[in-house]
Amino acid sequence: MRLLTASLFALGLALPAHAQSCGGDWGTFINGLKSEAMQRGHSQATVDAFFSGAQQSAAVLKADRAQGVFQKDFIDFSKMLISKNRIQAGAQKWQQYRSTFDRIQAQYGINPGVLLAFWAFETDYGGYQGDFNTRNALVTLAHDCRRPDLFRPQVLSAIRLFENGDFDPQTTTGAWAGEIGMVQMLPGDILENGVDGDGDGHVRLKTSAPDALMSGARMLSSLGWRANEPWLQEITVPQDMDWSQTGLLTRKTAAEWQAMGVQARSGALLRPDLPSSIILPMGRKGPAFLAYPNFNVYFEWNQSFTYVLTAAYFGTRLEGAPAYAAGNPEPGLSGPQIKQLQQKLQARGYDVGGADGILGEKSREAVQDAQKRLGLPADAWPTQALLNQL
């Protein structure tokens, strides 16, 4: 499911000047990786064993180019991923691993719902972790020239895991993009944030839930999670609000929003003192949320706005929040229409993050600014009316 971000570990690995960074003859590329690995201190025997039988995977490349699921809007996407069964399973997992979640809460200040939501979305609580050969997936994506700066370092990280006895290049499987285990972490992130949660001397993210959960928590903490603070809360907003004030670029304390008529949909605002932003994923007539600082950490885990919001919302549901009020949003645009809109916005100088038919945060910011300039309600929800005016 995940759209990938480069880990800090990956960004810190510079390529030797002679290395073939991507593309070209497969055998020559593999030899370049072998040479680089040996320059980093790995033995010839280790490197040869790691790359023995390495193959380019057409299935990985196909999966990389087919992420249309992220074109769904928030309501459709959340309905697809959140079910009664997943909520019930989450409650069961919370009870089963209560001691692990208690350790996480004490050590990192991260609520169980946050990690349960990732666990559910990434692998259905470990039930399906992907059947792509991880070594082949990483090498294939490193050879492909779309994101070699991300995946080449991950190959080198996998060699280190192999040398440590925590990775088998022949049998280790996972997601198409090389992520491993119950919460789907890349090799570089495992090296940086892997935790032996069950005390067996190894970090086994595929078979040990305590290892996976503790590692995921440490990763979120390293990405900037603020201990014991909320991340998202459903709200109601006044109908006469200045919609241009909504979106992640505008921050006010929750108390300041409250003074403008914003209210918690149930209970009280969680932290009136914290800076926060109003998110209207489907415009002013749809669901509304208040995003606290921890919400931004989700984008370090995944770059898809829809995935991030759905994961954050599901975390609140698992903690006891009610189902959101869907409202009656205006009809949105299809994937091809979003792409057309993005192209029109690009032609006007906006940075939309690429014309891919996916309404990401950059596209939403551009939409909101264009709406404001055209005198439309600036709620960042693209409609046919905006497309027509552009």
C-alpha positions in Angstrom: 0.0 0.0 0.0 2.7 2.4 0.9 4.1 5.3 -1.2 7.7 5.4 -0.1 9.9 8.1 1.4 13.6 7.9 1.7 14.9 7.1 5.1 17.5 9.2 6.7 19.8 6.2 6.5 19.2 6.0 2.8 20.0 9.7 2.2 23.2 9.3 4.1 24.8 6.8 1.7 26.7 8.4 -1.1 27.6 6.5 -4.3 31.2 6.0 -5.3 32.0 8.1 -8.4 32.4 5.1 -10.7 29.2 3.3 -9.7 26.4 2.9 -12.3 23.6 4.5 -10.4 20.7 2.9 -12.4 19.7 1.4 -15.7 21.8 -0.3 -18.4 22.9 -3.9 -18.6 21.6 -6.0 -15.7 24.8 -7.9 -15.2 26.9 -4.8 -15.2 24.6 -3.1 -12.7 24.8 -6.1 -10.4 28.6 -6.1 -10.6 28.6 -2.4 -9.7 26.5 -3.1 -6.6 28.9 -5.9 -5.6 31.9 -3.7 -6.0 30.3 -1.0 -3.9 29.3 -3.5 -1.2 32.8 -4.8 -0.9 34.1 -1.2 -0.7 31.9 -0.8 2.3 33.6 -3.7 4.0 31.5 -6.8 3.1 33.4 -9.9 2.1 33.4 -11.3 -1.4 31.7 -14.5 0.0 28.9 -12.4 1.6 28.3 -10.3 -1.4 28.3 -13.3 -3.8 25.9 -15.2 -1.6 23.6 -12.2 -1.3 23.4 -11.6 -5.1 23.3 -15.3 -6.1 20.3 -15.8 -8.4 19.2 -12.1 -8.2 16.6 -11.5 -10.9 14.8 -8.5 -12.3 11.1 -8.6 -11.5 8.6 -7.5 -14.0 5.9 -7.9 -11.4 7.6 -5.3 -9.2 7.8 -2.8 -12.0 4.1 -3.4 -12.8 3.1 -2.8 -9.2 5.2 0.3 -9.0 3.3 1.9 -11.9 -0.2 0.9 -10.8 -1.1 2.7 -7.6 -4.5 3.8 -8.7 -6.0 3.0 -5.3 -4.7 6.4 -4.1 -7.0 8.1 -6.5 -10.0 7.2 -4.3 -11.4 10.0 -2.2 -11.3 9.9 1.6 -14.8 8.4 2.1 -14.3 5.7 -0.4 -10.8 4.9 0.7 -11.6 4.7 4.4 -14.6 2.5 3.7 -12.3 0.2 1.7 -9.8 -0.1 4.5 -11.9 0.1 7.7 -14.3 -2.6 8.6 -16.1 -3.9 11.7 -13.8 -7.0 11.5 -10.7 -4.8 11.5 -11.9 -2.8 14.5 -12.7 -6.0 16.4 -9.4 -7.6 15.4 -7.6 -4.4 16.6 -9.2 -4.7 20.0 -8.2 -8.3 20.2 -4.6 -7.5 19.2 -4.5 -4.7 21.8 -5.4 -7.2 24.5 -3.1 -9.9 23.2 0.0 -7.6 23.2 -1.1 -5.3 26.0 2.3 -5.5 27.7 4.1 -4.5 24.5 1.7 -1.6 24.0 2.2 -0.5 27.6 6.0 -0.5 27.0 5.6 1.6 23.9 3.3 4.0 25.7 5.9 4.4 28.5 9.0 4.5 26.3 7.8 6.5 23.3 4.4 8.0 24.3 2.6 6.6 21.3 -1.0 5.4 21.7 -1.8 1.8 20.8 -4.4 2.9 18.2 -1.7 4.6 16.1 0.4 1.4 15.7 -2.7 -0.8 15.4 -3.9 1.2 12.4 -0.6 0.9 10.6 -0.5 -2.8 11.5 -4.0 -3.3 10.1 -3.5 -1.3 6.9 0.0 -2.6 6.0 -0.5 -6.3 6.5 -3.9 -7.0 8.1 -2.3 -7.5 11.5 0.5 -9.6 10.0 -1.9 -11.9 8.0 -0.5 -10.8 4.6 3.0 -9.4 4.4 3.5 -9.7 0.7 5.0 -12.5 -1.4 7.6 -10.6 -3.5 11.2 -11.7 -3.0 12.6 -8.7 -1.1 16.1 -8.9 -2.5 14.8 -9.0 -6.1 12.3 -6.2 -5.5 15.0 -3.9 -4.1 17.5 -4.6 -6.8 14.9 -4.2 -9.5 13.8 -0.8 -8.2 17.4 0.3 -7.7 18.1 -0.6 -11.4 14.9 1.2 -12.5 15.7 4.9 -12.9 12.6 6.3 -11.3 14.0 6.4 -7.7 17.5 4.9 -7.6 18.5 7.3 -4.8 16.0 5.6 -2.6 16.4 1.9 -3.5 20.1 1.5 -4.1 21.0 2.3 -0.5 18.2 -0.1 0.6 20.0 -2.9 -1.3 23.2 -2.1 0.7 21.2 -2.1 3.9 19.7 -5.5 3.1 23.3 -6.8 2.7 24.0 -5.6 6.2 20.9 -7.3 7.5 22.0 -10.5 5.7 25.4 -10.3 7.3 23.7 -9.8 10.7 21.7 -13.0 10.2 18.3 -11.2 10.0 17.7 -11.5 6.2 17.8 -14.4 3.8 18.1 -13.2 0.2 16.6 -16.4 -1.2 13.5 -16.7 1.0 12.7 -13.2 2.6 9.5 -11.9 1.1 7.5 -8.8 1.6 5.8 -5.9 -0.3 6.6 -5.1 -3.9 8.7 -2.1 -2.8 11.0 -4.1 -0.6 9.3 -3.4 2.8 9.5 -6.2 5.3 7.4 -7.4 8.2 4.1 -6.8 10.0 4.4 -3.0 9.8 6.3 -3.0 6.5 9.7 -1.3 7.1 12.5 -0.9 4.6 15.9 -2.4 5.4 17.5 0.9 6.2 14.8 1.8 8.6 15.2 -1.7 10.2 18.9 -1.0 10.7 18.2 2.4 12.2 15.1 1.6 14.3 14.8 -2.1 14.7 14.1 -3.2 18.3 14.3 -6.7 19.7 11.0 -6.5 21.4 10.8 -10.1 22.5 14.3 -10.5 23.8 15.5 -13.3 21.5 18.5 -11.4 20.3 17.2 -10.8 16.8 14.9 -8.2 15.1 12.3 -10.4 13.4 9.7 -8.1 11.9 8.0 -10.9 10.0 7.3 -13.3 12.8 7.5 -11.3 16.1 4.7 -8.8 16.8 6.6 -7.3 19.7 9.7 -6.7 17.5 7.5 -5.2 14.7 5.5 -2.9 17.1 8.4 -1.7 19.1 10.4 -1.0 15.9 7.5 0.9 14.4 7.2 2.9 17.5 10.9 3.7 17.6 10.7 4.8 13.9 7.7 7.1 14.6 9.6 8.6 17.5 12.7 9.1 15.4 10.6 10.9 12.8 9.4 13.4 15.4 6.4 12.0 17.2 5.6 14.1 20.2 5.0 11.9 23.2 1.6 11.7 24.8 0.0 14.2 22.4 -3.1 13.7 20.2 -2.8 13.5 16.4 -6.3 13.9 15.0 -9.8 14.8 16.2 -13.1 15.1 14.4 -14.7 18.5 14.6 -17.7 20.6 13.3 -17.1 23.9 11.6 -19.4 26.9 11.2 -20.9 27.4 7.8 -19.8 31.0 7.5 -16.1 30.1 8.1 -13.3 31.6 6.0 -12.5 28.4 4.1 -9.1 29.7 3.0 -8.0 29.3 6.7 -8.4 25.6 6.4 -5.6 23.2 5.3 -2.2 22.2 6.7 -0.6 25.6 5.8 -2.6 27.4 8.4 -2.1 26.8 12.1 -3.9 28.2 15.1 -4.2 26.8 18.6 -7.3 24.7 19.1 -8.5 27.3 21.5 -8.3 30.0 18.7 -10.2 27.7 16.4 -12.8 27.2 19.1 -13.2 31.0 19.4 -14.0 31.0 15.6 -16.8 28.5 16.2 -15.0 25.2 15.7 -16.2 22.5 18.1 -15.3 18.9 18.8 -17.9 16.6 17.3 -17.9 14.6 20.5 -16.5 15.6 23.9 -14.1 18.5 24.1 -11.1 19.6 22.1 -8.3 17.4 23.2 -5.5 20.0 23.6 -6.7 23.6 23.3 -3.1 24.8 23.8 -1.6 23.0 20.8 -1.2 24.4 17.3 -3.5 22.7 14.9 -4.9 22.8 11.4 -8.4 22.1 10.0 -8.6 19.4 7.4 -11.6 19.1 5.1 -10.7 16.1 2.9 -13.8 16.5 0.8 -14.5 20.1 1.1 -16.6 22.2 3.4 -19.7 19.9 3.1 -17.8 16.7 4.0 -16.0 15.4 7.1 -13.9 17.8 9.1 -10.9 17.1 11.3 -8.5 19.0 13.5 -4.9 17.9 12.9 -2.4 18.3 15.8 1.4 18.4 15.3 1.8 14.6 15.4 -0.4 14.3 12.3 2.5 15.7 10.2 4.7 12.7 11.3 2.4 10.4 9.3 3.7 12.0 6.1 7.2 10.8 7.0 5.8 7.2 7.0 3.7 7.6 3.8 3.3 10.4 1.3 -0.3 9.8 0.3 -2.7 12.4 1.9 -5.6 10.0 1.7 -3.7 7.1 3.3 -2.3 9.4 6.0 -5.7 10.8 7.0 -7.4 7.4 6.9 -4.6 5.8 9.0 -4.8 8.7 11.5 -8.6 8.6 11.7 -8.6 4.8 12.1 -6.2 5.2 15.0 -8.8 7.4 16.7 -11.5 4.8 16.0 -9.5 2.1 17.6 -9.1 4.3 20.6 -12.9 4.7 20.9 -13.9 7.6 18.7 -17.2 7.4 16.8 -17.4 6.9 13.0 -17.0 10.3 11.2 -20.0 12.3 9.9 -19.7 11.9 6.1 -21.9 15.0 5.4 -23.0 15.6 1.8 -19.8 16.6 -0.1 -20.0 18.1 -3.6 -19.2 15.5 -6.3 -15.5 15.3 -6.8 -13.4 14.7 -10.0 -12.3 11.4 -11.4 -8.6 10.4 -11.7 -8.3 11.6 -15.3 -10.1 14.8 -14.4 -7.7 15.4 -11.4 -4.8 14.9 -13.8 -6.3 17.4 -16.2 -6.8 19.8 -13.3 -3.2 19.3 -12.2 -1.9 20.0 -15.7 -3.9 23.3 -15.9 -2.6 24.3 -12.5 1.0 23.5 -13.5 0.5 25.7 -16.6 -0.3 28.5 -14.2 2.9 28.0 -12.3 1.6 25.9 -9.4 3.7 23.0 -7.9 1.2 20.2 -7.7 3.8 17.4 -7.0 3.3 15.9 -10.5 0.2 15.4 -12.7 -0.6 11.9 -11.6 -4.3 12.0 -11.0 -3.9 11.8 -7.2 -5.1 14.6 -5.0 -2.0 15.0 -2.7 -1.3 17.8 -0.3 0.6 19.9 -2.9 -2.3 19.6 -5.3 -4.8 20.5 -2.5 -2.8 23.6 -1.7 -2.7 24.7 -5.3 -6.5 24.0 -5.6 -7.2 26.2 -2.6 -5.1 29.1 -3.9 -6.8 28.9 -7.3 -10.2 28.8 -5.7 -9.4 31.9 -3.7 -8.2 33.7 -6.8 -11.3 32.8 -8.7 -13.7 33.7 -6.0 -14.8 30.1 -5.2 -15.1 28.7 -1.6 -11.4 28.0 -0.9 -11.9 24.6 0.8 -9.2 22.7 -1.3 -11.8 20.3 -2.7 -11.7 20.3 -6.6 -15.0 20.3 -8.3 -16.2 20.5 -11.9 -16.9 24.2 -11.4 -13.2 24.8 -10.6 -12.1 22.7 -13.6 -14.5 24.6 -15.8 -13.2 28.0 -14.7 -9.6 27.0 -15.2 
